[in-house]
């Protein structure tokens, strides 16, 4: 879905700089925040436009170490003021775009969640089938050499404890991976509300699928 029409991103960047000088990555993050994370322009989209605005004398660039700061010039402020009505109309137009993007993302997430739930259900069913195949009566020889019903309970308990330890290790690794990803996302302005909803939905589906594989109490 096209977000900005011809010349609109150029004007919008100028309007963002009206609030004060910003680095390029701050402009990218500000645009992402305006769209609730449903749209995030690439550096290859933003920086060439900033370079063009600088050539037009609308933006001034200053270097500070390895960082570049962009600020409006007097001509840039005049440009924003001259297109104030156009900017107001653009804000209303972008509100509609954000709603459309949000609806599209919700539909895609709902579809992916449905597919994930189906995969989890299939895996749970396969696990139940495998458990039934292996749950056959076993016999154990008594001290007199006569077979007696029942399996080696102690061995089964040890195996259950080992499986539980592996499950807990897998859960801890999953939590650590997600936590690290979320912390890294904070540097870019995330996580978004969509991230939180996705985590909640995935965990609810996983909980149900896992519970279906457990024996009744």
C-alpha positions as CSV (number, residue, x, y, z in Angstrom):
1,X,0.0,0.0,0.0
2,X,1.4,3.4,-1.0
3,X,1.6,5.6,2.1
4,X,2.8,9.0,0.7
5,X,1.9,10.5,-2.7
6,X,4.3,12.4,-4.9
7,X,6.0,15.1,-2.8
8,X,4.1,14.3,0.4
9,X,7.0,12.7,2.2
10,X,9.2,15.6,1.4
11,X,6.7,18.0,2.9
12,X,6.1,15.8,5.9
13,X,9.8,15.6,6.7
14,X,9.9,19.4,6.7
15,X,7.0,19.5,9.1
16,X,8.7,17.1,11.5
17,X,11.8,19.3,11.5
18,X,9.7,22.3,12.4
19,X,9.7,21.1,16.0
20,X,13.5,21.2,16.1
21,X,16.6,19.7,14.7
22,X,16.7,15.9,14.4
23,X,19.0,13.1,13.4
24,X,18.0,11.0,10.4
25,X,17.2,7.9,12.5
26,X,15.0,10.1,14.8
27,X,13.0,11.2,11.7
28,X,12.6,7.5,10.7
29,X,11.4,6.7,14.3
30,X,9.1,9.7,14.4
31,X,7.4,8.5,11.1
32,X,7.1,5.0,12.5
33,X,5.5,6.3,15.7
34,X,3.0,8.4,13.7
35,X,1.9,5.1,12.0
36,X,1.8,3.0,15.1
37,X,4.6,0.8,13.8
38,X,2.5,-0.2,10.7
39,X,4.9,1.7,8.4
40,X,8.6,2.4,8.9
41,X,10.4,4.1,6.0
42,X,13.9,2.8,5.2
43,X,17.1,4.8,5.4
44,X,17.3,4.5,1.6
45,X,14.0,6.4,1.4
46,X,14.6,9.1,4.0
47,X,18.2,10.1,3.6
48,X,18.1,10.8,-0.2
49,X,15.1,13.1,0.4
50,X,17.0,14.9,3.2
51,X,19.9,15.4,0.8
52,X,17.6,16.9,-1.8
53,X,16.1,19.2,0.8
54,X,19.6,20.3,1.7
55,X,20.3,21.0,-2.0
56,X,17.2,23.1,-2.2
57,X,18.3,25.2,0.8
58,X,15.4,24.1,2.9
59,X,17.4,22.0,5.4
60,X,20.8,22.6,6.9
61,X,23.0,19.7,7.9
62,X,25.6,19.8,10.7
63,X,28.1,17.0,11.5
64,X,28.8,16.0,15.1
65,X,31.3,13.2,15.2
66,X,29.7,10.3,13.4
67,X,26.2,11.8,13.7
68,X,24.4,14.1,11.3
69,X,21.8,16.7,12.5
70,X,19.2,18.1,10.2
71,X,17.5,21.5,10.9
72,X,15.1,23.7,9.0
73,X,16.5,26.9,7.4
74,X,14.6,30.1,7.1
75,X,13.6,29.0,3.6
76,X,12.5,25.7,5.0
77,X,10.2,27.4,7.6
78,X,8.7,29.5,4.9
79,X,8.1,26.4,2.8
80,X,6.2,24.8,5.7
81,X,4.2,27.9,6.3
82,X,3.3,28.2,2.7
83,X,1.9,24.7,2.7
84,X,0.2,24.7,6.0
85,X,-3.3,23.9,4.5
86,X,-1.8,21.1,2.5
87,X,-0.2,19.7,5.6
88,X,-3.5,19.8,7.5
89,X,-5.1,17.9,4.6
90,X,-2.2,15.4,4.6
91,X,-2.7,14.7,8.3
92,X,-6.3,13.7,7.7
93,X,-5.4,11.6,4.7
94,X,-2.7,9.8,6.7
95,X,-5.2,9.1,9.5
96,X,-7.2,7.1,6.9
97,X,-4.0,5.3,5.7
98,X,-3.1,4.3,9.3
99,X,-6.5,2.8,9.8
100,X,-6.2,0.8,6.6
101,X,-2.8,-0.4,7.5
102,X,-3.9,-1.4,10.9
103,X,-6.8,-3.4,9.5
104,X,-4.4,-5.1,7.0
105,X,-2.0,-6.0,9.8
106,X,-4.8,-7.3,12.0
107,X,-6.0,-9.5,9.2
108,X,-2.5,-10.8,8.5
109,X,-1.8,-11.5,12.1
110,X,-5.2,-13.2,12.5
111,X,-4.3,-15.4,9.6
112,X,-0.9,-16.3,10.9
113,X,-2.2,-16.9,14.3
114,X,-4.9,-19.3,12.9
115,X,-2.1,-21.1,11.0
116,X,0.0,-21.3,14.1
117,X,-2.9,-22.6,16.2
118,X,-3.5,-25.3,13.5
119,X,0.2,-26.3,13.5
120,X,0.2,-26.5,17.3
121,X,-3.0,-28.6,17.3
122,X,-1.5,-30.9,14.8
123,X,1.7,-31.3,16.8
124,X,-0.3,-31.9,20.0
125,X,-2.4,-34.6,18.2
126,X,0.8,-36.2,16.9
127,X,2.2,-36.2,20.4
128,X,-1.0,-37.8,21.8
129,X,-0.9,-40.5,19.1
130,X,2.7,-41.3,19.8
131,X,2.0,-41.5,23.6
132,X,-0.9,-43.9,23.0
133,X,1.4,-46.1,20.8
134,X,4.0,-46.4,23.5
135,X,1.5,-46.8,26.4
136,X,1.4,-50.6,26.1
137,X,1.3,-52.9,29.2
138,X,4.7,-54.0,30.2
139,X,5.7,-56.9,32.5
140,X,8.5,-57.0,35.0
141,X,9.9,-60.2,36.4
142,X,9.4,-60.8,40.1
143,X,12.1,-62.2,42.5
144,X,10.8,-65.7,41.8
145,X,11.2,-65.2,38.0
146,X,7.4,-65.1,37.4
147,X,6.5,-62.0,35.3
148,X,4.3,-59.5,37.1
149,X,2.3,-56.7,35.6
150,X,3.5,-53.1,35.6
151,X,6.5,-51.3,34.2
152,X,9.7,-50.0,35.9
153,X,8.1,-47.1,37.8
154,X,11.4,-45.7,39.0
155,X,12.8,-45.6,35.5
156,X,9.6,-43.9,34.3
157,X,9.9,-41.3,37.0
158,X,13.5,-40.5,36.1
159,X,12.5,-40.1,32.5
160,X,9.6,-37.8,33.4
161,X,12.0,-35.6,35.5
162,X,14.4,-35.4,32.6
163,X,11.6,-34.3,30.3
164,X,10.5,-31.7,32.8
165,X,14.0,-30.3,33.1
166,X,14.3,-30.1,29.3
167,X,10.9,-28.3,29.1
168,X,12.0,-25.8,31.7
169,X,15.3,-25.2,29.9
170,X,13.5,-24.7,26.6
171,X,11.0,-22.2,28.2
172,X,13.9,-20.3,29.8
173,X,15.7,-20.1,26.5
174,X,12.5,-18.9,24.8
175,X,11.9,-16.2,27.4
176,X,15.5,-15.0,27.2
177,X,15.4,-14.8,23.4
178,X,12.1,-12.8,23.4
179,X,13.3,-10.6,26.2
180,X,16.5,-9.7,24.4
181,X,14.7,-9.0,21.1
182,X,12.2,-6.7,22.9
183,X,15.0,-4.9,24.7
184,X,16.8,-4.3,21.4
185,X,13.6,-3.1,19.9
186,X,13.3,-0.4,22.6
187,X,16.3,1.4,21.0
188,X,14.2,1.8,17.8
189,X,11.1,3.0,19.7
190,X,9.5,-0.5,20.1
191,X,7.9,-2.8,21.0
192,X,4.6,-1.8,19.5
193,X,1.1,-2.7,20.6
194,X,1.0,-5.2,17.8
195,X,4.0,-6.9,19.4
196,X,2.3,-7.2,22.7
197,X,-0.9,-8.5,21.1
198,X,1.1,-11.1,19.1
199,X,3.0,-12.3,22.2
200,X,-0.3,-12.7,24.1
201,X,-2.0,-14.6,21.3
202,X,0.9,-16.9,20.7
203,X,1.3,-17.7,24.4
204,X,-2.4,-18.4,24.7
205,X,-2.3,-20.8,21.7
206,X,0.8,-22.5,23.0
207,X,-0.7,-22.9,26.5
208,X,-3.8,-24.6,25.0
209,X,-1.8,-26.9,22.7
210,X,0.6,-27.9,25.5
211,X,-2.2,-28.6,27.9
212,X,-3.9,-30.9,25.4
213,X,-0.8,-33.2,25.5
214,X,-0.7,-33.5,29.3
215,X,-2.4,-36.5,31.0
216,X,-5.5,-35.7,33.1
217,X,-4.9,-35.0,36.7
